Amino acid sequence: MKTLRLVWIYPDLLSTYGDRGNALVLERRARLRGLPAEVTEVNSDQRVPADGDVYLIGGGEDVPQTLAARRLIADGGLREAVARGAVLFAVCAGYQVMGHEFGGSDGEPVAGLGLLDMHSARAEPRSVGEIVADVDPALGVPRLTGFENHQGHTKLGPQARPLSRTILGTGNGDGTEGAYQGRVVGTYLHGPALVRNPGLADLLLTWAAGELPPMPPESETLAARLRDERLAAVTPQP
């Protein structure tokens, strides 16, 4: 059985909010189903391999974000991987880097990879707090929970679709949160996002590995309990 290769991009630059947990939970949920998986960490002074199955990139501060974008553009490995059908999950600063451009530390636009049809800019006030959002029904994923900490406003172009629509929180700034285009998914959600939202984690695994075997019931119960607790803590009760 082929080992699922999970590539965690630039942890030395973009791993401020514990987003490495996204890679760990994908590996764990794959292994609990009997699917072999391994996480490869690629620092910013290394080449990004083009033969991974799922690529993940996290959040970070303005200067590391700009440096990451420039190195990823020059490297070319991530673009090559996405072009051949690999899955990409990008969070916060990493999400903005996947668009055509984003606002740098001085407010001037910085070129992104263009893997999502969108533009981001700096915005006031800073968005900090919990997010609850309903996912595009086409994806078949339950309601999302997470937290945001960013100073961006993101506008999607016609090729990208909103990942979800906000019930609580700011997200993209227009009532939507995140974006997806093909097998590229971006979001402002931390938490880590895939720990809080196992349905989203399983969507990415399905794209990468096909139909998934069932999870052990006791493991699924624990994951569902965490998600339900976080939703209950921030969702108004009737």
JOCOR-V409240 format. One line per field, one symbol per residue. phi: phi as a letter, one per 40 degrees, with the letter a starting at -180 (. if undefined). psi: psi as a letter, one per 40 degrees, with the letter a starting at -180 (. if undefined). A space follows every 10 residues. Layout:
phi = ???
psi = ???
This chain:
phi = .cccbbbccf ccbbacbgcd dccccccccc cccgccaabb cbcccbcccc bcbbbbabca cccdcccccc cccccgccdc cccchccbbb bfdccccccc aaccccgccb cbcgcbcabb acabcccbic bbaccddccg bcdcbibbaa bbbbbccccb bccabcbahc gchbgbbgaa agbbbbaccb icdcccbccc dcccccdcbg dccccddccc cccccccccc cccbcdcc
psi = hhhhhhhhhf eedgfdffed dddddddddd ddeehhiihh hhieeiihie eidhhiiaia iddddddddd dddddedddd dddeeiihhh hbdddddead iihadeeiih haefehgihi iiiiihhhai hhihihddef hihiiaiigi fihhhiadei ihdihhdhid beefeihaii hbfhhiiehi dideddgddd ddddddddea hiiiihdddd dddddddddd dddehhi.
